[in-house]
Amino acid sequence: MDPRFLVTGAGGQLGSVIMRQLAAAKHAAVGLVSPTGPHPHVGPVRACDLCNADTLRDAARDARPTHILHVAAMTNVQSCARAPDRAHVTNVDATRSIVELADVVGGRLIFTSTDLVFDGRTGGYAEDSTPRPLSVYGQTKHKAEAIVLANPRAAVVRLPLMYGIPAVDRPTTFRAQLQSISRRTPIRLFHDEFRSPIWLEDAAAAVIALALSDYVGRIHAAGPQRLSRLEMGRLAAAALGVGDDAIEPVSQTDVPFDEPRPRDVSLRSDRFEARWGRPAGRPMRDALPQIVVQFRDPASASGRPELD
Ligand SMILES: NC(=O)c1ccc[n+]([C@@H]2O[C@H](COP(=O)([O-])OP(=O)(O)OC[C@H]3O[C@@H](n4cnc5c(N)ncnc54)[C@H](OP(=O)(O)O)[C@@H]3O)[C@@H](O)[C@H]2O)c1
């Protein structure tokens, strides 16, 4: 049977790129977008509040998916800290509804989780490292992981910080940083906060490859490098062909936050590499030339058909 995908969070950074890649591969796919959010540039969508189990059930019944990619979440760490109940309803309770749906339709379920399930004390986390989330966001994603893994056809893919240009008109931190760096507007970036960043395009491809495989359980899909935010900014400046003198290195300890920030949540992706014979993501330096093109000409990132 040909796969039919249902993608939640289709109007988000990652969901929009997944929608574009599924369309390019000629897979049947329906995206669910939030009633108030933007629509991805490519693909049919339906508005649905995932916290409303009835509308979610209707949307899923109509789509008859063989593969559910549950990408939607309340992703802003500070918003989750300030509204923990809403974070729980969105990230945990809605995930439970999706798992119940997946049980009914009987297909594959892929859930996108995060490196922020770890406390960041050591870095280099593997799939069997012990999660100890410091934030409400990380706690809700960790709880959701356990709910998803009760489904015998499900995989939880932990993603690191993602960078790139989404296939949807929505502001992102990374795009704002590129804007500042390209205009040489002063910007402050942490020299002591480390991730294994992955390009949105590579993350989307990894999620789709995982969905089309028979892999079940936890898996990490990260970029191949451990980079600080400062190093990421400097690489971006080099790719943009501008100096990096407007980037000011700062420490995590210089900036007050509602919750402690993990210092190093770099991930190992051994299971992905063993299964697919390559890292999930390419080095940031190799992705940046295409990102700069997309940044300067957003139409090239949209995947929308060319207008005459
Ligand atoms: N961004 C990262 O660097 C990163 C890193 C690690 C893991 N992840 C994980 O990767 C996934 C995708 O992240 P992202 O950066 O693409 O997130 P995003 O851009 O914030 O997109 C999330 C999407 O979920 C939608 N959503 C939230 N609540 C909803 C609800 N009640 N009903 C329907 N839709 C709802 C949002 O709607 P609106 O359009 O209205 O906002 C948005 O379109 C998430 O599971 C996240 O936890 C992200």
PDBQT file of the ligand as one rigid body, heavy atoms in Angstrom, charges set to zero:
ROOT
HETATM    1  N1  LIG A 401      13.155  24.084  16.744  1.00  0.00    +0.000 N 
HETATM    2  C1  LIG A 401      14.112  23.322  17.223  1.00  0.00    +0.000 C 
HETATM    3  O1  LIG A 401      15.303  23.702  17.166  1.00  0.00    +0.000 OA
HETATM    4  C2  LIG A 401      13.789  21.968  17.799  1.00  0.00    +0.000 A 
HETATM    5  C3  LIG A 401      14.807  21.265  18.432  1.00  0.00    +0.000 A 
HETATM    6  C4  LIG A 401      14.546  19.990  18.925  1.00  0.00    +0.000 A 
HETATM    7  C5  LIG A 401      13.287  19.421  18.781  1.00  0.00    +0.000 A 
HETATM    8  N2  LIG A 401      12.296  20.146  18.192  1.00  0.00    +0.000 N 
HETATM    9  C6  LIG A 401      10.979  19.494  18.043  1.00  0.00    +0.000 C 
HETATM   10  O2  LIG A 401      10.690  19.445  16.661  1.00  0.00    +0.000 OA
HETATM   11  C7  LIG A 401       9.301  19.649  16.430  1.00  0.00    +0.000 C 
HETATM   12  C8  LIG A 401       9.086  20.793  15.464  1.00  0.00    +0.000 C 
HETATM   13  O3  LIG A 401       9.645  21.981  15.995  1.00  0.00    +0.000 OA
HETATM   14  P1  LIG A 401       9.530  23.345  15.194  1.00  0.00    +0.000 P 
HETATM   15  O4  LIG A 401      10.717  24.143  15.504  1.00  0.00    +0.000 OA
HETATM   16  O5  LIG A 401       9.153  23.074  13.778  1.00  0.00    +0.000 OA
HETATM   17  O6  LIG A 401       8.298  24.007  15.952  1.00  0.00    +0.000 OA
HETATM   18  P2  LIG A 401       7.408  25.274  15.547  1.00  0.00    +0.000 P 
HETATM   19  O7  LIG A 401       8.000  25.996  14.396  1.00  0.00    +0.000 OA
HETATM   20  O8  LIG A 401       7.131  25.989  16.802  1.00  0.00    +0.000 OA
HETATM   21  O9  LIG A 401       6.085  24.550  15.029  1.00  0.00    +0.000 OA
HETATM   22  C9  LIG A 401       5.218  23.884  15.911  1.00  0.00    +0.000 C 
HETATM   23  C10 LIG A 401       3.859  23.850  15.263  1.00  0.00    +0.000 C 
HETATM   24  O10 LIG A 401       2.937  23.194  16.154  1.00  0.00    +0.000 OA
HETATM   25  C11 LIG A 401       1.728  23.933  16.093  1.00  0.00    +0.000 C 
HETATM   26  N3  LIG A 401       0.903  23.736  17.266  1.00  0.00    +0.000 N 
HETATM   27  C12 LIG A 401       1.186  24.055  18.555  1.00  0.00    +0.000 A 
HETATM   28  N4  LIG A 401       0.117  23.802  19.321  1.00  0.00    +0.000 NA
HETATM   29  C13 LIG A 401      -0.869  23.333  18.527  1.00  0.00    +0.000 A 
HETATM   30  C14 LIG A 401      -2.207  22.914  18.739  1.00  0.00    +0.000 A 
HETATM   31  N5  LIG A 401      -2.787  22.924  19.958  1.00  0.00    +0.000 N 
HETATM   32  N6  LIG A 401      -2.930  22.511  17.668  1.00  0.00    +0.000 NA
HETATM   33  C15 LIG A 401      -2.392  22.515  16.433  1.00  0.00    +0.000 A 
HETATM   34  N7  LIG A 401      -1.130  22.889  16.166  1.00  0.00    +0.000 NA
HETATM   35  C16 LIG A 401      -0.373  23.297  17.201  1.00  0.00    +0.000 A 
HETATM   36  C17 LIG A 401       2.191  25.384  15.991  1.00  0.00    +0.000 C 
HETATM   37  O11 LIG A 401       1.115  26.199  15.584  1.00  0.00    +0.000 OA
HETATM   38  P3  LIG A 401       1.289  27.781  15.270  1.00  0.00    +0.000 P 
HETATM   39  O12 LIG A 401       1.595  27.830  13.799  1.00  0.00    +0.000 OA
HETATM   40  O13 LIG A 401      -0.012  28.388  15.632  1.00  0.00    +0.000 OA
HETATM   41  O14 LIG A 401       2.436  28.265  16.107  1.00  0.00    +0.000 OA
HETATM   42  C18 LIG A 401       3.313  25.244  14.972  1.00  0.00    +0.000 C 
HETATM   43  O15 LIG A 401       2.851  25.286  13.655  1.00  0.00    +0.000 OA
HETATM   44  C19 LIG A 401       8.673  19.841  17.803  1.00  0.00    +0.000 C 
HETATM   45  O16 LIG A 401       8.135  18.613  18.223  1.00  0.00    +0.000 OA
HETATM   46  C20 LIG A 401       9.833  20.246  18.687  1.00  0.00    +0.000 C 
HETATM   47  O17 LIG A 401       9.591  19.852  20.016  1.00  0.00    +0.000 OA
HETATM   48  C21 LIG A 401      12.511  21.408  17.710  1.00  0.00    +0.000 A 
ENDROOT
TORSDOF 0
